[in-house]
Amino acid sequence: MASPHLSEQEIIRREKLSELIKLGIDPYPAELYPVNTNAAYIKANYKGEENKADFANVCIAGRIMSIRDMGKASFAVLQDSSGKIQLYIKRDEISPGEDKTLYDKVWKHLTDIGDIIGVKGYVFTTRTGEISIHVHQWALLSKSLRPLPVVKEKEGETFDAVTDPEFRYRQRYADLIVNPQVKETFIKRTRMINAMRDYLNEKGGLEVDTPVLQSIPGGAAARPFITHHNALDVPFYLRIANELYLKRLLVGGFDWVYEFSRNFRNEGMDRTHNPEFTILEFYVAYKDYFWMMETTEQLMERAAIAVNGSTKVLAGEVEIDFKAPYKRVSIYDAIKEYAGVDVHAMDEEQLRDICRELKIHVDKTMGKGKLIDEIFSEKCEHHFIQPVFITDYPVEMSPLTKKHRSKAGLVERFELMINGKEIANAYSELNDPIDQRERFEEQHALMERGDNEAMYVDYDFLRSLEYGMPPASGIGIGIDRLCMLLTNQASIQDVLFFPQMRPEQND
């Protein structure tokens, strides 16, 4: 009995499935299908009479995207992972004997748009000049039981494509079928990550893995996701950063370590934030944040060229150039220029008053560092479109960062801002265990005031520093945000295959 939740089309397709089985046709065969080419290769390389012998026995598989019935022949469009190609299917060639079941019944009545098939045949050019496959044999490889969202075809171009974000993000698999151009964004994402990985490997970096489940959610100021370890009967946290584990490896004797890590922060969602995200972090012994700025410029250049063949990319209508060198501006100078106030000598209460004057929301849990961060975020960030390093943060904002070598009250830190958003955060790393303990204690005091983003005290990390960590520089680069820039996507959901969404309400 059909489910009451099935649409009419879904019921019809299940009935077709039953008919196929009765005819002895396996709708989901296990045998390997001997694919030997793809649509893109055929269309790029077929030259007609010049090389038709090379395309006399092609075997290709993919999804049916349209069918035009011409009576004793049909045209269809097949889409594989590389693109689309037209098929020409003739009744007497598919069913050469007296029994025309394979064409008249199976092909014409039991086959649907969305079905995955395999075809064998030869390549030719139609009278209208379209490169096509003349099919002499076909096989059903997977019966589609759910109709695809309606996408119309006209002269090879798609219109009325599916654009509803709720559908596209929730059913990415269907989005990729009906909007195949979406694949290019994710291909570019992989190309970007590979280019960055190649750069780090060339420079001597070692790729490592660190724990996702952590007893202390350290390395960043963020609210964690909490879970429970049944065997140990203790709470665990999904990591908010991998920084403290990578630094432990510097203590252990590695000079350059990096990790592309999945991090989790139990915070808000918007077009630039997803609770699960990818970050590249790397830490290098005997370097400082000046060296890291130059290295970051080289890495950004490499990534941009790998994705787009140029250091120049479009972000909306704005052209951004990743070519080094990048401008350097201190955070205090940025606030003075764009907020109109000099905050470098202000205490917490004075900063709180300034925030009220600037109509920036604050609450009693916010310490000096977070107040300065709020002023910068609200009044300055959006002004920095071309790549710029914002440098020399106040010590209260940076509990894991080495104090500035010449500027009292500051630390050696920079953030890379592009198109009004933070893309990377880097330091000369704090390796003084006594200073680090005091910074953690200050964070603990903020936590007791109600700041749910304050850092936990990680006593094991403090113990590792007491063995001695070499002077070092480290950085975290937001892979998703960088991918947004390099692929000209306005929302982080467009560079994630499966962004987080509220669960569907099933009746």
DOKOLDO-675327 format. One record per residue (C-alpha): residue in one letter; x, y, z; residue number from 1. Coordinates in nm, 3 decimals, padded with zeros to 5 digits. Example, Ala and Ser with C-alpha at 12.3 -4.5 7.8 and 13.67 -1.06 7.14 Angstrom:
a, 01.230, -00.450, 00.780, 1
s, 01.367, -00.106, 00.714, 2
END
This chain:
m, 00.000, 00.000, 00.000, 1
a, 00.137, 00.341, -00.100, 2
s, 00.231, 00.581, 00.177, 3
p, -00.027, 00.861, 00.226, 4
h, 00.263, 01.108, 00.220, 5
l, 00.364, 01.022, -00.137, 6
s, 00.276, 01.258, -00.418, 7
e, 00.095, 01.132, -00.727, 8
q, 00.422, 01.136, -00.922, 9
e, 00.599, 00.937, -00.651, 10
i, 00.323, 00.677, -00.654, 11
i, 00.343, 00.647, -01.034, 12
r, 00.719, 00.600, -01.021, 13
r, 00.686, 00.322, -00.766, 14
e, 00.433, 00.152, -00.991, 15
k, 00.685, 00.177, -01.276, 16
l, 00.946, 00.024, -01.047, 17
s, 00.720, -00.276, -00.990, 18
e, 00.660, -00.316, -01.364, 19
l, 01.033, -00.311, -01.434, 20
i, 01.089, -00.585, -01.179, 21
k, 00.808, -00.794, -01.335, 22
l, 00.982, -00.760, -01.673, 23
g, 01.299, -00.903, -01.518, 24
i, 01.485, -00.572, -01.520, 25
d, 01.688, -00.500, -01.208, 26
p, 01.635, -00.127, -01.139, 27
y, 01.949, -00.111, -00.922, 28
p, 02.199, -00.356, -01.079, 29
a, 02.523, -00.441, -00.898, 30
e, 02.739, -00.505, -01.204, 31
l, 03.015, -00.261, -01.294, 32
y, 02.917, -00.044, -01.589, 33
p, 03.219, 00.002, -01.823, 34
v, 03.222, 00.382, -01.857, 35
n, 03.512, 00.493, -02.078, 36
t, 03.456, 00.867, -02.127, 37
n, 03.244, 01.162, -02.018, 38
a, 03.033, 01.435, -02.173, 39
a, 03.288, 01.713, -02.141, 40
y, 03.567, 01.510, -02.300, 41
i, 03.349, 01.416, -02.597, 42
k, 03.234, 01.771, -02.661, 43
a, 03.585, 01.912, -02.626, 44
n, 03.763, 01.659, -02.843, 45
y, 03.525, 01.525, -03.110, 46
k, 03.620, 01.677, -03.450, 47
g, 03.379, 01.497, -03.683, 48
e, 03.527, 01.311, -03.980, 49
e, 03.876, 01.402, -03.863, 50
n, 03.866, 01.167, -03.561, 51
k, 03.527, 00.993, -03.560, 52
a, 03.700, 00.653, -03.537, 53
d, 03.822, 00.749, -03.190, 54
f, 03.461, 00.797, -03.081, 55
a, 03.306, 00.493, -03.249, 56
n, 03.259, 00.300, -02.924, 57
v, 03.186, 00.533, -02.638, 58
c, 03.031, 00.422, -02.311, 59
i, 02.892, 00.687, -02.081, 60
a, 02.661, 00.700, -01.779, 61
g, 02.459, 00.974, -01.613, 62
r, 02.119, 01.113, -01.529, 63
i, 01.840, 01.178, -01.780, 64
m, 01.754, 01.549, -01.771, 65
s, 01.506, 01.565, -02.059, 66
i, 01.339, 01.341, -02.318, 67
r, 01.181, 01.435, -02.653, 68
d, 00.972, 01.157, -02.802, 69
m, 00.972, 01.158, -03.185, 70
g, 00.768, 00.837, -03.227, 71
k, 01.015, 00.577, -03.350, 72
a, 01.310, 00.778, -03.220, 73
s, 01.387, 00.996, -02.921, 74
f, 01.628, 01.266, -02.821, 75
a, 01.737, 01.288, -02.460, 76
v, 01.984, 01.492, -02.257, 77
l, 02.216, 01.298, -02.027, 78
q, 02.407, 01.474, -01.749, 79
d, 02.716, 01.324, -01.591, 80
s, 02.963, 01.479, -01.347, 81
s, 03.134, 01.670, -01.628, 82
g, 02.830, 01.820, -01.802, 83
k, 02.552, 01.740, -02.046, 84
i, 02.534, 01.569, -02.386, 85
q, 02.250, 01.484, -02.620, 86
l, 02.151, 01.125, -02.692, 87
y, 01.977, 00.996, -03.007, 88
i, 01.786, 00.673, -02.951, 89
k, 01.625, 00.487, -03.244, 90
r, 01.354, 00.225, -03.183, 91
d, 01.479, -00.037, -03.430, 92
e, 01.836, -00.016, -03.304, 93
i, 01.744, -00.045, -02.937, 94
s, 01.495, -00.324, -03.013, 95
p, 01.625, -00.480, -03.340, 96
g, 01.402, -00.790, -03.340, 97
e, 01.029, -00.841, -03.329, 98
d, 01.012, -00.768, -02.957, 99
k, 01.005, -00.391, -02.913, 100
t, 00.950, -00.401, -02.537, 101
l, 01.283, -00.242, -02.449, 102
y, 01.196, 00.068, -02.650, 103
d, 00.816, 00.086, -02.658, 104
k, 00.754, -00.005, -02.295, 105
v, 01.073, 00.031, -02.096, 106
w, 01.220, 00.341, -02.261, 107
k, 00.901, 00.528, -02.354, 108
h, 00.682, 00.446, -02.055, 109
l, 00.887, 00.319, -01.764, 110
t, 01.185, 00.556, -01.790, 111
d, 01.169, 00.899, -01.627, 112
i, 01.365, 01.221, -01.607, 113
g, 01.604, 01.173, -01.318, 114
d, 01.676, 00.806, -01.390, 115
i, 02.044, 00.713, -01.412, 116
i, 02.129, 00.515, -01.724, 117
g, 02.430, 00.389, -01.914, 118
v, 02.459, 00.409, -02.293, 119
k, 02.691, 00.272, -02.559, 120
g, 02.717, 00.406, -02.909, 121
y, 02.909, 00.636, -03.142, 122
v, 02.946, 01.012, -03.153, 123
f, 02.807, 01.217, -03.441, 124
t, 02.697, 01.571, -03.517, 125
t, 02.328, 01.641, -03.580, 126
r, 02.202, 01.854, -03.868, 127
t, 02.172, 02.143, -03.623, 128
g, 02.541, 02.105, -03.536, 129
e, 02.503, 01.950, -03.190, 130
i, 02.754, 01.684, -03.086, 131
s, 02.549, 01.381, -02.977, 132
i, 02.572, 01.010, -02.906, 133
h, 02.388, 00.771, -03.137, 134
v, 02.285, 00.503, -02.888, 135
h, 02.288, 00.136, -02.987, 136
q, 02.258, -00.004, -02.635, 137
w, 02.132, 00.132, -02.305, 138
a, 02.081, 00.007, -01.949, 139
l, 01.894, 00.132, -01.645, 140
l, 02.139, 00.179, -01.358, 141
s, 01.924, 00.348, -01.095, 142
k, 01.551, 00.420, -01.098, 143
s, 01.459, 00.764, -00.960, 144
l, 01.155, 00.745, -00.733, 145
r, 01.123, 01.119, -00.672, 146
p, 01.075, 01.371, -00.954, 147
l, 01.335, 01.642, -00.988, 148
p, 01.236, 02.003, -00.919, 149
v, 01.108, 02.158, -01.241, 150
v, 01.389, 02.296, -01.453, 151
k, 01.312, 02.386, -01.814, 152
e, 01.556, 02.369, -02.101, 153
k, 01.569, 02.602, -02.399, 154
e, 01.842, 02.581, -02.661, 155
g, 02.073, 02.414, -02.416, 156
e, 02.034, 02.682, -02.148, 157
t, 01.862, 02.643, -01.813, 158
f, 01.596, 02.885, -01.699, 159
d, 01.350, 02.872, -01.409, 160
a, 01.637, 02.710, -01.217, 161
v, 01.576, 02.635, -00.852, 162
t, 01.681, 02.937, -00.643, 163
d, 01.493, 02.885, -00.314, 164
p, 01.766, 02.882, -00.043, 165
e, 01.559, 02.663, 00.190, 166
f, 01.541, 02.393, -00.077, 167
r, 01.897, 02.438, -00.205, 168
y, 02.071, 02.414, 00.133, 169
r, 01.846, 02.145, 00.279, 170
q, 01.853, 01.925, -00.033, 171
r, 02.199, 02.002, -00.166, 172
y, 02.201, 01.674, -00.359, 173
a, 01.902, 01.791, -00.565, 174
d, 02.048, 02.142, -00.594, 175
l, 02.364, 01.997, -00.751, 176
i, 02.154, 01.802, -01.003, 177
v, 01.936, 02.086, -01.124, 178
n, 02.191, 02.365, -01.078, 179
p, 02.512, 02.192, -01.194, 180
q, 02.699, 02.525, -01.203, 181
v, 02.696, 02.510, -00.821, 182
k, 02.959, 02.235, -00.845, 183
e, 03.213, 02.487, -00.967, 184
t, 03.211, 02.668, -00.633, 185
f, 03.299, 02.347, -00.450, 186
i, 03.560, 02.247, -00.706, 187
k, 03.722, 02.587, -00.651, 188
r, 03.704, 02.535, -00.275, 189
t, 03.903, 02.212, -00.306, 190
r, 04.146, 02.378, -00.546, 191
m, 04.201, 02.658, -00.291, 192
i, 04.263, 02.416, -00.003, 193
n, 04.500, 02.205, -00.213, 194
a, 04.699, 02.514, -00.313, 195
m, 04.734, 02.617, 00.052, 196
r, 04.832, 02.265, 00.154, 197
d, 05.092, 02.249, -00.125, 198
y, 05.241, 02.581, -00.012, 199
l, 05.273, 02.466, 00.348, 200
n, 05.423, 02.134, 00.247, 201
e, 05.676, 02.308, 00.021, 202
k, 05.782, 02.526, 00.314, 203
g, 05.834, 02.226, 00.541, 204
g, 05.506, 02.217, 00.730, 205
l, 05.379, 01.889, 00.874, 206
e, 05.006, 01.820, 00.853, 207
v, 04.870, 01.675, 01.178, 208
d, 04.543, 01.580, 01.347, 209
t, 04.433, 01.699, 01.690, 210
p, 04.130, 01.603, 01.902, 211
v, 03.779, 01.718, 01.813, 212
l, 03.645, 01.602, 02.150, 213
q, 03.819, 01.803, 02.421, 214
s, 03.793, 01.815, 02.797, 215
i, 03.872, 02.189, 02.785, 216
p, 03.736, 02.399, 02.494, 217
g, 04.048, 02.615, 02.460, 218
g, 04.225, 02.828, 02.204, 219
a, 03.954, 03.088, 02.138, 220
a, 03.690, 03.303, 02.301, 221
a, 03.366, 03.126, 02.204, 222
r, 03.069, 02.935, 02.346, 223
p, 03.123, 02.559, 02.300, 224
f, 02.891, 02.270, 02.221, 225
i, 02.876, 02.033, 02.519, 226
t, 02.842, 01.655, 02.497, 227
h, 02.891, 01.364, 02.736, 228
h, 03.144, 01.081, 02.725, 229
n, 02.951, 00.777, 02.846, 230
a, 03.250, 00.549, 02.907, 231
l, 03.435, 00.809, 03.116, 232
d, 03.113, 00.962, 03.254, 233
v, 03.243, 01.317, 03.210, 234
p, 03.140, 01.615, 02.995, 235
f, 03.334, 01.680, 02.675, 236
y, 03.328, 01.971, 02.433, 237
l, 03.345, 01.993, 02.057, 238
r, 03.657, 02.193, 01.984, 239
i, 03.627, 02.564, 01.926, 240
a, 03.992, 02.579, 01.812, 241
n, 04.291, 02.350, 01.780, 242
e, 04.551, 02.609, 01.882, 243
l, 04.654, 02.473, 02.220, 244
y, 04.712, 02.121, 02.087, 245
l, 04.922, 02.245, 01.797, 246
k, 05.133, 02.448, 02.040, 247
r, 05.184, 02.136, 02.250, 248
l, 05.347, 01.986, 01.940, 249
l, 05.589, 02.280, 01.925, 250
v, 05.681, 02.198, 02.285, 251
g, 05.736, 01.840, 02.175, 252
g, 05.992, 01.940, 01.912, 253
f, 05.808, 01.997, 01.584, 254
d, 05.905, 02.324, 01.416, 255
w, 05.610, 02.374, 01.179, 256
v, 05.273, 02.204, 01.217, 257
y, 04.940, 02.273, 01.050, 258
e, 04.587, 02.138, 01.044, 259
f, 04.271, 02.198, 00.840, 260
s, 04.025, 02.148, 01.122, 261
r, 03.650, 02.139, 01.167, 262
n, 03.561, 02.364, 01.459, 263
f, 03.230, 02.415, 01.637, 264
r, 03.096, 02.724, 01.812, 265
n, 02.752, 02.735, 01.971, 266
e, 02.675, 03.086, 01.855, 267
g, 02.462, 03.279, 01.608, 268
m, 02.412, 03.202, 01.241, 269
d, 02.418, 03.459, 00.961, 270
r, 02.562, 03.497, 00.614, 271
t, 02.923, 03.481, 00.745, 272
h, 02.879, 03.247, 01.044, 273
n, 02.797, 02.876, 01.059, 274
p, 02.822, 02.682, 01.388, 275
e, 03.041, 02.421, 01.216, 276
f, 03.324, 02.567, 01.009, 277
t, 03.669, 02.493, 00.867, 278
i, 03.983, 02.672, 00.972, 279
l, 04.349, 02.634, 00.879, 280
e, 04.584, 02.685, 01.171, 281
f, 04.962, 02.661, 01.156, 282
y, 05.237, 02.731, 01.406, 283
v, 05.603, 02.786, 01.328, 284
a, 05.888, 02.789, 01.578, 285
y, 06.141, 03.075, 01.592, 286
k, 05.919, 03.315, 01.392, 287
d, 05.720, 03.626, 01.487, 288
y, 05.411, 03.806, 01.366, 289
f, 05.608, 04.020, 01.117, 290
w, 05.727, 03.701, 00.945, 291
m, 05.371, 03.570, 00.959, 292
m, 05.236, 03.877, 00.778, 293
e, 05.471, 03.817, 00.486, 294
t, 05.392, 03.445, 00.482, 295
t, 05.019, 03.517, 00.490, 296
e, 05.050, 03.749, 00.190, 297
q, 05.226, 03.476, -00.007, 298
l, 04.967, 03.218, 00.094, 299
m, 04.674, 03.443, -00.003, 300
e, 04.832, 03.516, -00.341, 301
r, 04.882, 03.145, -00.405, 302
a, 04.522, 03.065, -00.316, 303
a, 04.374, 03.341, -00.532, 304
i, 04.577, 03.240, -00.837, 305
a, 04.490, 02.871, -00.790, 306
v, 04.117, 02.949, -00.787, 307
n, 04.090, 03.225, -01.046, 308
g, 04.420, 03.242, -01.231, 309
s, 04.478, 03.593, -01.098, 310
t, 04.533, 03.779, -00.772, 311
k, 04.228, 03.992, -00.859, 312
v, 03.882, 03.865, -00.768, 313
l, 03.531, 04.006, -00.762, 314
a, 03.337, 04.030, -00.437, 315
g, 02.995, 04.141, -00.551, 316
e, 03.077, 04.436, -00.776, 317
v, 03.404, 04.521, -00.597, 318
e, 03.741, 04.406, -00.729, 319
i, 03.977, 04.288, -00.458, 320
d, 04.347, 04.239, -00.525, 321
f, 04.531, 03.979, -00.318, 322
k, 04.869, 04.091, -00.451, 323
a, 05.122, 04.167, -00.176, 324
p, 05.212, 04.377, 00.015, 325
y, 04.909, 04.456, 00.230, 326
k, 04.856, 04.777, 00.425, 327
r, 04.917, 04.764, 00.803, 328
v, 04.703, 04.967, 01.046, 329
s, 04.700, 04.948, 01.426, 330
i, 04.360, 04.882, 01.585, 331
y, 04.382, 05.206, 01.787, 332
d, 04.451, 05.408, 01.471, 333
a, 04.159, 05.239, 01.296, 334
i, 03.923, 05.328, 01.584, 335
k, 04.054, 05.684, 01.595, 336
e, 03.996, 05.727, 01.220, 337
y, 03.655, 05.564, 01.182, 338
a, 03.497, 05.600, 01.531, 339
g, 03.650, 05.940, 01.602, 340
v, 03.780, 05.849, 01.949, 341
d, 04.121, 05.772, 02.097, 342
v, 04.065, 05.473, 02.325, 343
h, 04.421, 05.361, 02.391, 344
a, 04.439, 05.509, 02.744, 345
m, 04.077, 05.447, 02.848, 346
d, 03.977, 05.216, 03.130, 347
e, 03.675, 04.986, 03.128, 348
e, 03.423, 05.241, 03.252, 349
q, 03.538, 05.505, 03.005, 350
l, 03.508, 05.252, 02.722, 351
r, 03.160, 05.160, 02.840, 352
d, 03.061, 05.528, 02.827, 353
i, 03.206, 05.563, 02.476, 354
c, 03.008, 05.260, 02.360, 355
r, 02.689, 05.419, 02.489, 356
e, 02.773, 05.745, 02.310, 357
l, 02.834, 05.551, 01.988, 358
k, 02.506, 05.357, 02.041, 359
i, 02.690, 05.025, 02.061, 360
h, 02.512, 04.766, 02.275, 361
v, 02.716, 04.654, 02.577, 362
d, 02.645, 04.462, 02.896, 363
k, 02.808, 04.418, 03.234, 364
t, 02.980, 04.092, 03.139, 365
m, 03.205, 04.269, 02.886, 366
g, 03.557, 04.350, 02.992, 367
k, 03.794, 04.607, 02.840, 368
g, 03.903, 04.380, 02.555, 369
k, 03.552, 04.293, 02.442, 370
l, 03.441, 04.658, 02.459, 371
i, 03.726, 04.762, 02.229, 372
d, 03.642, 04.470, 02.000, 373
e, 03.278, 04.585, 01.982, 374
i, 03.381, 04.939, 01.888, 375
f, 03.610, 04.810, 01.614, 376
s, 03.350, 04.564, 01.483, 377
e, 03.068, 04.818, 01.471, 378
k, 03.254, 05.125, 01.349, 379
c, 03.563, 05.010, 01.160, 380
e, 03.547, 04.661, 01.005, 381
h, 03.326, 04.746, 00.709, 382
h, 03.567, 05.015, 00.587, 383
f, 03.848, 04.766, 00.512, 384
i, 03.773, 04.622, 00.167, 385
q, 04.120, 04.560, 00.021, 386
p, 04.342, 04.324, 00.226, 387
v, 04.480, 04.499, 00.534, 388
f, 04.652, 04.381, 00.851, 389
i, 04.499, 04.531, 01.166, 390
t, 04.783, 04.515, 01.419, 391
d, 04.890, 04.566, 01.779, 392
y, 04.585, 04.481, 01.988, 393
p, 04.544, 04.562, 02.358, 394
v, 04.656, 04.283, 02.588, 395
e, 04.305, 04.238, 02.731, 396
m, 04.181, 04.121, 02.387, 397
s, 04.448, 03.858, 02.335, 398
p, 04.506, 03.611, 02.620, 399
l, 04.730, 03.378, 02.414, 400
t, 04.954, 03.645, 02.259, 401
k, 05.304, 03.764, 02.345, 402
k, 05.327, 04.117, 02.483, 403
h, 05.455, 04.374, 02.235, 404
r, 05.833, 04.412, 02.238, 405
s, 05.818, 04.796, 02.242, 406
k, 05.459, 04.913, 02.306, 407
a, 05.334, 04.878, 02.663, 408
g, 04.984, 04.741, 02.704, 409
l, 04.973, 04.589, 02.355, 410
v, 05.042, 04.246, 02.209, 411
e, 05.198, 04.129, 01.885, 412
r, 04.883, 04.031, 01.701, 413
f, 04.721, 04.100, 01.366, 414
e, 04.393, 04.025, 01.197, 415
l, 04.368, 04.010, 00.819, 416
m, 04.062, 04.206, 00.710, 417
i, 03.921, 04.170, 00.357, 418
n, 03.589, 04.299, 00.227, 419
g, 03.493, 04.416, 00.574, 420
k, 03.542, 04.080, 00.746, 421
e, 03.811, 03.906, 00.948, 422
i, 03.974, 03.633, 00.740, 423
a, 04.271, 03.546, 00.962, 424
n, 04.398, 03.600, 01.315, 425
a, 04.767, 03.566, 01.407, 426
y, 05.012, 03.625, 01.689, 427
s, 05.361, 03.613, 01.813, 428
e, 05.269, 03.329, 02.047, 429
l, 05.285, 03.369, 02.423, 430
n, 05.536, 03.117, 02.558, 431
d, 05.585, 03.255, 02.912, 432
p, 05.400, 03.005, 03.135, 433
i, 05.368, 03.250, 03.427, 434
d, 05.224, 03.525, 03.208, 435
q, 04.995, 03.272, 03.041, 436
r, 04.862, 03.154, 03.378, 437
e, 04.780, 03.513, 03.477, 438
r, 04.598, 03.570, 03.146, 439
f, 04.393, 03.254, 03.197, 440
e, 04.304, 03.369, 03.548, 441
e, 04.182, 03.701, 03.407, 442
q, 03.967, 03.508, 03.160, 443
h, 03.830, 03.296, 03.445, 444
a, 03.729, 03.615, 03.628, 445
l, 03.540, 03.729, 03.319, 446
m, 03.367, 03.391, 03.301, 447
e, 03.253, 03.432, 03.661, 448
r, 03.108, 03.771, 03.565, 449
g, 02.891, 03.593, 03.311, 450
d, 03.099, 03.615, 02.992, 451
n, 03.012, 03.282, 02.826, 452
e, 03.280, 03.336, 02.561, 453
a, 03.570, 03.375, 02.803, 454
m, 03.847, 03.115, 02.786, 455
y, 03.870, 02.818, 03.018, 456
v, 04.188, 02.759, 03.216, 457
d, 04.376, 02.473, 03.051, 458
y, 04.612, 02.343, 03.319, 459
d, 04.765, 02.076, 03.098, 460
f, 04.857, 02.340, 02.842, 461
l, 05.017, 02.546, 03.118, 462
r, 05.214, 02.238, 03.221, 463
s, 05.337, 02.193, 02.864, 464
l, 05.459, 02.554, 02.854, 465
e, 05.655, 02.496, 03.172, 466
y, 05.867, 02.243, 02.982, 467
g, 05.952, 02.529, 02.745, 468
m, 05.793, 02.626, 02.412, 469
p, 06.019, 02.793, 02.156, 470
p, 05.930, 03.145, 02.043, 471
a, 05.680, 03.101, 01.762, 472
s, 05.415, 03.257, 01.547, 473
g, 05.077, 03.106, 01.467, 474
i, 04.773, 03.186, 01.258, 475
g, 04.414, 03.077, 01.205, 476
i, 04.260, 03.134, 00.860, 477
g, 03.886, 03.104, 00.804, 478
i, 03.860, 02.870, 00.507, 479
d, 03.487, 02.922, 00.450, 480
r, 03.512, 03.303, 00.447, 481
l, 03.816, 03.294, 00.223, 482
c, 03.630, 03.063, -00.014, 483
m, 03.337, 03.308, -00.018, 484
l, 03.575, 03.581, -00.134, 485
l, 03.752, 03.374, -00.398, 486
t, 03.429, 03.236, -00.547, 487
n, 03.223, 03.557, -00.517, 488
q, 02.958, 03.410, -00.290, 489
a, 02.763, 03.637, -00.057, 490
s, 02.664, 03.369, 00.197, 491
i, 02.867, 03.112, 00.387, 492
q, 02.589, 02.860, 00.316, 493
d, 02.685, 02.875, -00.053, 494
v, 03.037, 02.741, 00.014, 495
l, 02.927, 02.461, 00.249, 496
f, 02.781, 02.146, 00.100, 497
f, 02.551, 02.092, 00.398, 498
p, 02.508, 02.402, 00.617, 499
q, 02.330, 02.367, 00.950, 500
m, 01.954, 02.422, 00.934, 501
r, 01.660, 02.383, 01.164, 502
p, 01.532, 02.022, 01.140, 503
e, 01.237, 01.968, 00.911, 504
q, 00.898, 01.918, 01.072, 505
n, 00.776, 01.583, 00.943, 506
d, 00.404, 01.521, 00.971, 507
END
